[in-house]
Amino acid sequence: MLIRIAITTAALACAVVTPAAARAETLSVAVPFGDLDLTKDAGRRTLDVRLDRAARKVCGGAAPVRDLSQLRGHRDCMIGARTAYQAQVELALNNANARRVAVLADKIALLARF
């Protein structure tokens, strides 16, 4: 299972770089989460770390500290990345919770038979 962060960088790059470099380009990073238990806090925290790392990869690493326009561009890119994957995260969490409820229901039904 993967969450894919895909951002069109043209809008984000316009405030940061010259027009020649501001061409429309989609950057995409896949974030695996099949090994995580998203019904637990630890699993959700690990997913958050992975997603933040992927967003930084898409947005060009750490925020620049000397140029205010680049700092704004980086911040906007990070916000865009988080917005891009938020619906996928909610779906993954809902699916994990639904699977957990189904397993619990099966266990209760099995116990009720005895």
Secondary structure, 3 states (H helix, E strand, C coil): CEEEEEEEHHHHHHCCCCHHHCCCCEEEEEEECCCCCCCCHHHHHHHHHHHHHHHHHHHCCCCCCCCHHHHHHHHHHHHHHHHHHHHHHHHHHHHHHHHHHHHHHHHHHHHHHC
